[in-house]
Amino acid sequence: QVQLVESGGGLVQAGGSLRLSCAASGNIFSISTAGWYRQAPRKQREWVAGITSGGRTNYADSVKGRFTISRDNAKNTVYLQMNSLKPEDTAVYYCHAEPAGWQRDYWGQGTQVTVSS
């Protein structure tokens, strides 16, 4: 059973930075499309950033130029570097992985990010 565990969330002032990590219990990121999602209070979960097994990255317009997703296959970990944080980035951030050919996906438990103004 694969598990994803996020870490790195916390409280930061606007303009600050945080790096989120998502560690997998198995070596799945090398064969997965992985991504970060977030859910703010009273809002639907939204996609933030994604990285394919080939290393191609994509970002939501709201975070483009400020967030960077990356992957370390040797550590079975995906990262989300978040710079120039804004209060509207406040949310619970979730890691997601969809291994190719497995016909299922995986979610982490979430990590809270709070940006104060």
Steps between C-alpha positions, in 0.01 A plus 500: 500500500654827388478794737579864435605719792524876466708727720634853503184700553473775755439865566691758298468871433401628160801508273661208675583150379425142592601167351254216516614140474303191409666170580369176354529165674582337169696592192211637299590853405731389220200343326238749608348825410519679834340820609410738774147615572364736759172566673418825672215528752159491332657443159543202274831322472703643213800381306819700561788332320591175331803307379498208261717191522709659228554813704268738317345753737184708489354760731174670572502861383459619858838355606700514178833671556477459878474123557730225373423130503785250490566134561782291648446142389782369718321636807149414374408862570325782319549859608315826463714808548274795571641852481342844525211353693174690519213478750287345226741206491370398842359148471554136578741366239467143378742282310365275225655220295361306208731213402483415134305181434392444861140617448489674834645804663622604842454802725688623801333615818572867439714767663376841609656814354399830654624831362444804717470851360 
